[in-house]
Amino acid sequence: MNKVITQPPPPTESVSAPAPSRPRMRRRSTRKDRISPGGYVGRTVVWLLVAFNLFLLVWMAVTSLRDTRDIVRDPLGVPAVPFVENFTNAWNTGGFGTAAINSVIATLVSSLLVVAISAPAAYVLAKSTRKLSSTFTLLFVLGLGVPGQVLLVPVYIMMAKFQDISHLQMLNSIQGLVLVLVGLGIPFTVFLLAGFFRSLPIEIEEAAAIDGSSGIRTFIQIVLPLARSGLVTAFMLAVITGWNETLFSLVLLTTSENRTLPIALLAFLDQAQFNGADWGGLFAGIVMVVTPVLALFIWLGRRIVEGMTVGISK
């Protein structure tokens, strides 16, 4: 008899019923999401301060393009025709051309030296033992707490004695101002960069040591590229500090050939009080002093703030 081979029926695919949609539940606001009345007051005060500062910047820029008579007649007015001669008078009469060159040289040289000296010191401080690192960090913090007014007279006497011994021009010279700016900027820069070096992974340095790399080579070729953002932040902060330096420049620099921009602005103000106030030229000089730092902060402001937060929090 012929056997009839029957094939088993194909398995039926089980159709799963769609899962019932869950009703969306509204997220309850927690205490962190709620803003207290004090928070609203604080935000309002902050925005009022921001608006006031923006108003001052706009008013300063507009007033620098007005004639002195128009400024006296209506301090909050708008110029019908821009009076560009204010910048020419400030540049030539006030000596802002030479002062700008001196400010650029002193700021860039001192900022580069501050970063170049502080980076190795911060790296050693970050990789030292906890006890040694805490001790030296405390010393640098104490250096940050000393105001510049207290250091003014000792620094002047020390530089005068150093000038007599070495026969190098320290007083009334750009190199003397650069030396002072370097000394004032090292404590904060070391304190800032030490946090960046502590945040770097130690495994990379250990791998470089296994490959036979020396400590100096590891620091130059591996650590410094990894801490590039911290170095840029430290350099920009040193540039802003050096550009705005007024107190030590006023005491150390006495002749017009060595003045920086803040000192040239003060000299222009004193000259205007005796020869008639040139308010338009004065505001033009203020714009020259403020604009480079303001443009730098607008360009790199977020990086500077993030770099300070990361470096100091470590």
C-alpha positions as CSV (number, residue, x, y, z in Angstrom):
1,M,0.0,0.0,0.0
2,N,1.2,3.4,-0.9
3,K,1.8,5.5,2.2
4,V,0.4,8.9,2.1
5,I,2.8,11.4,3.5
6,T,1.0,14.3,5.1
7,Q,2.9,17.4,5.7
8,P,2.2,19.2,9.0
9,P,0.4,22.5,8.6
10,P,2.6,25.5,8.7
11,P,2.8,27.2,12.0
12,T,0.5,30.1,12.4
13,E,2.1,33.3,13.3
14,S,0.7,34.6,16.5
15,V,-0.4,38.2,16.1
16,S,0.2,40.0,19.3
17,A,-2.3,42.5,20.2
18,P,-1.0,46.1,20.3
19,A,-0.1,47.2,23.8
20,P,-2.5,49.6,25.2
21,S,-1.2,53.1,25.1
22,R,-0.3,54.5,28.5
23,P,-1.8,57.8,29.3
24,R,0.8,60.5,29.4
25,M,1.4,61.7,32.8
26,R,2.3,65.3,33.4
27,R,5.6,65.7,35.1
28,R,5.2,67.2,38.4
29,S,7.3,70.2,39.1
30,T,9.8,69.6,41.8
31,R,11.3,72.1,44.1
32,K,14.3,72.5,41.8
33,D,12.1,73.5,38.9
34,R,10.2,76.1,40.9
35,I,11.6,79.5,41.1
36,S,11.3,81.2,44.4
37,P,10.3,84.9,44.7
38,G,13.9,85.6,45.7
39,G,15.0,84.0,42.4
40,Y,12.8,86.3,40.4
41,V,14.2,89.3,42.2
42,G,17.7,88.1,41.6
43,R,17.1,87.6,37.9
44,T,15.5,91.0,37.6
45,V,18.4,92.7,39.3
46,V,20.9,90.8,37.0
47,W,19.0,91.8,33.9
48,L,18.8,95.4,35.0
49,L,22.6,95.4,35.5
50,V,23.1,93.9,32.1
51,A,20.8,96.5,30.5
52,F,22.6,99.3,32.4
53,N,26.0,98.1,31.2
54,L,24.9,97.8,27.6
55,F,23.4,101.3,27.8
56,L,26.8,102.6,29.1
57,L,28.7,100.9,26.2
58,V,26.3,102.2,23.6
59,W,26.3,105.7,25.1
60,M,30.1,105.7,25.2
61,A,30.4,104.7,21.5
62,V,27.8,107.3,20.4
63,T,29.3,110.1,22.4
64,S,32.8,109.4,20.9
65,L,31.3,110.5,17.6
66,R,29.9,113.8,18.8
67,D,31.4,117.3,19.1
68,T,32.1,118.7,22.5
69,R,29.6,121.4,22.2
70,D,26.8,118.9,21.3
71,I,27.8,116.8,24.3
72,V,27.6,119.7,26.7
73,R,24.3,120.8,25.2
74,D,22.7,117.4,25.2
75,P,24.7,114.6,26.9
76,L,22.3,111.9,25.8
77,G,21.8,113.1,22.2
78,V,22.6,111.4,18.9
79,P,25.1,112.9,16.4
80,A,23.5,114.1,13.2
81,V,26.9,113.7,11.4
82,P,29.6,111.4,13.0
83,F,32.5,113.5,14.2
84,V,35.4,111.2,13.4
85,E,38.0,113.9,14.2
86,N,37.7,112.9,17.9
87,F,39.7,109.7,17.2
88,T,42.3,111.6,15.2
89,N,42.8,114.2,18.0
90,A,43.0,111.5,20.6
91,W,45.5,109.4,18.5
92,N,47.8,112.4,17.8
93,T,47.3,114.9,20.6
94,G,46.8,112.4,23.4
95,G,49.7,110.2,22.2
96,F,47.5,107.1,21.9
97,G,49.6,105.8,19.0
98,T,52.8,105.2,21.0
99,A,50.8,104.1,24.0
100,A,49.0,101.5,22.0
101,I,52.3,100.0,20.8
102,N,53.6,100.0,24.4
103,S,50.5,98.3,25.7
104,V,50.6,95.6,23.0
105,I,54.2,94.8,23.6
106,A,53.9,94.8,27.4
107,T,50.7,92.7,27.4
108,L,51.8,90.1,24.9
109,V,55.3,89.6,26.3
110,S,54.1,89.4,29.9
111,S,51.2,87.0,29.1
112,L,53.5,84.6,27.2
113,L,56.1,84.6,30.0
114,V,53.4,84.1,32.6
115,V,52.0,81.0,30.8
116,A,55.5,79.7,30.0
117,I,56.6,79.9,33.7
118,S,53.3,78.9,35.3
119,A,52.7,75.7,33.2
120,P,55.7,73.7,34.4
121,A,55.1,74.9,38.0
122,A,51.5,73.9,37.9
123,Y,52.2,70.5,36.4
124,V,54.7,69.7,39.2
125,L,52.2,71.0,41.7
126,A,49.4,68.8,40.3
127,K,51.5,65.7,40.2
128,S,53.1,66.0,43.7
129,T,52.0,64.3,46.8
130,R,48.8,65.4,48.4
131,K,50.6,67.0,51.4
132,L,53.1,68.9,49.3
133,S,50.5,69.9,46.8
134,S,48.2,71.3,49.5
135,T,51.0,73.3,51.1
136,F,52.2,75.0,47.9
137,T,48.6,75.6,46.8
138,L,48.0,77.4,50.0
139,L,51.0,79.6,49.4
140,F,49.7,80.5,45.9
141,V,46.3,81.2,47.3
142,L,47.9,83.5,49.9
143,G,49.6,85.3,47.0
144,L,46.2,85.9,45.4
145,G,44.9,87.5,48.5
146,V,47.6,90.2,48.7
147,P,46.3,93.5,47.1
148,G,48.4,95.3,44.6
149,Q,48.3,98.6,46.6
150,V,50.3,96.9,49.4
151,L,53.0,95.7,47.0
152,L,53.4,99.0,45.2
153,V,56.1,100.6,47.5
154,P,58.1,97.4,48.1
155,V,58.1,96.6,44.3
156,Y,59.3,100.1,43.5
157,I,62.1,100.0,46.0
158,M,63.2,96.5,44.9
159,M,63.3,97.5,41.3
160,A,65.2,100.7,42.1
161,K,67.9,98.6,44.0
162,F,68.0,96.0,41.2
163,Q,68.6,98.8,38.7
164,D,71.5,100.2,40.7
165,I,73.1,96.8,41.0
166,S,72.6,95.4,37.5
167,H,72.7,98.8,35.7
168,L,69.6,97.7,33.8
169,Q,66.8,100.1,33.2
170,M,63.9,98.9,35.3
171,L,62.1,102.1,36.3
172,N,60.4,104.0,33.5
173,S,60.8,101.2,31.0
174,I,58.6,98.6,29.4
175,Q,60.8,95.7,30.5
176,G,60.3,96.7,34.1
177,L,56.6,96.8,33.7
178,V,56.7,93.4,32.0
179,L,58.7,92.0,35.0
180,V,56.0,93.3,37.4
181,L,53.1,91.9,35.3
182,V,54.8,88.5,35.2
183,G,55.2,88.5,39.0
184,L,51.6,89.5,39.6
185,G,50.2,87.0,37.2
186,I,52.0,83.9,38.2
187,P,50.0,83.0,41.4
188,F,46.6,82.9,39.7
189,T,47.9,81.2,36.6
190,V,49.6,78.4,38.5
191,F,46.4,78.0,40.6
192,L,44.3,77.8,37.5
193,L,46.5,75.5,35.4
194,A,47.0,73.1,38.3
195,G,43.3,72.1,38.1
196,F,43.6,71.3,34.4
197,F,46.7,69.1,34.9
198,R,44.9,67.3,37.7
199,S,42.0,66.5,35.4
200,L,44.1,64.8,32.8
201,P,44.1,61.0,32.7
202,I,47.1,59.5,34.4
203,E,47.0,56.5,32.1
204,I,48.4,58.4,29.1
205,E,51.4,59.5,31.1
206,E,52.0,56.0,32.3
207,A,51.8,54.6,28.8
208,A,54.3,57.2,27.7
209,A,56.7,56.3,30.5
210,I,56.4,52.6,29.6
211,D,57.4,53.5,26.0
212,G,60.5,55.2,27.4
213,S,59.5,58.8,27.2
214,S,61.2,61.1,29.6
215,G,59.3,63.5,31.9
216,I,60.1,66.6,30.0
217,R,59.2,65.0,26.7
218,T,55.9,63.7,28.1
219,F,55.1,67.2,29.4
220,I,55.9,68.9,26.1
221,Q,54.5,66.4,23.6
222,I,51.6,64.9,25.5
223,V,50.5,67.0,28.5
224,L,50.6,70.5,26.9
225,P,48.5,69.5,23.8
226,L,45.9,67.9,26.1
227,A,45.7,71.1,28.3
228,R,45.5,73.4,25.3
229,S,42.1,74.8,26.4
230,G,43.5,75.6,29.8
231,L,46.6,77.3,28.4
232,V,44.4,79.4,26.1
233,T,42.2,80.5,29.0
234,A,45.2,81.4,31.2
235,F,46.8,83.4,28.3
236,M,43.6,85.3,27.6
237,L,43.1,86.2,31.3
238,A,46.7,87.4,31.5
239,V,46.1,89.5,28.4
240,I,43.0,91.1,29.9
241,T,44.9,91.8,33.2
242,G,47.9,93.3,31.5
243,W,45.9,95.4,29.1
244,N,43.9,97.0,32.0
245,E,46.9,97.5,34.3
246,T,46.9,101.1,35.6
247,L,48.3,101.3,39.1
248,F,51.8,100.0,38.6
249,S,52.0,101.6,35.1
250,L,51.2,105.0,36.6
251,V,54.0,104.7,39.2
252,L,56.7,103.0,37.1
253,L,56.2,104.8,33.8
254,T,56.9,108.6,34.0
255,T,57.7,109.7,30.5
256,S,55.2,110.0,27.6
257,E,57.3,107.7,25.4
258,N,56.8,104.7,27.7
259,R,53.1,105.2,28.7
260,T,50.5,102.6,28.1
261,L,47.0,103.2,27.0
262,P,45.4,103.6,30.5
263,I,48.1,106.1,31.4
264,A,47.7,108.0,28.1
265,L,44.0,108.3,28.8
266,L,44.7,109.8,32.3
267,A,47.2,112.2,30.9
268,F,44.8,113.2,28.2
269,L,42.1,113.9,30.9
270,D,44.6,116.0,32.9
271,Q,45.5,118.0,29.8
272,A,41.9,118.6,28.9
273,Q,41.2,120.0,32.4
274,F,43.8,122.8,31.8
275,N,43.4,123.4,28.1
276,G,39.6,123.0,27.9
277,A,37.7,119.8,28.1
278,D,37.6,117.8,24.9
279,W,34.9,115.4,25.8
280,G,34.6,114.0,22.4
281,G,38.3,113.1,22.2
282,L,38.2,111.8,25.7
283,F,35.4,109.4,24.9
284,A,37.2,108.4,21.7
285,G,40.2,107.5,23.9
286,I,38.0,105.4,26.2
287,V,36.7,103.5,23.2
288,M,40.2,102.8,22.0
289,V,41.1,101.3,25.4
290,V,37.9,99.3,25.9
291,T,37.3,98.0,22.4
292,P,40.2,95.4,22.1
293,V,39.4,93.7,25.5
294,L,35.6,93.8,24.8
295,A,36.1,92.2,21.3
296,L,38.4,89.6,22.8
297,F,35.8,88.7,25.5
298,I,32.9,88.6,23.0
299,W,35.0,86.2,20.8
300,L,36.3,83.9,23.6
301,G,34.1,84.8,26.5
302,R,32.4,81.4,26.8
303,R,35.7,79.5,26.6
304,I,37.2,81.8,29.3
305,V,34.3,81.2,31.7
306,E,34.3,77.5,31.1
307,G,38.1,77.3,31.5
308,M,38.0,79.2,34.8
309,T,35.2,76.9,36.1
310,V,36.9,73.7,35.1
311,G,40.3,74.8,36.4
312,I,39.3,76.2,39.7
313,S,36.8,73.4,40.6
314,K,39.5,70.7,40.3
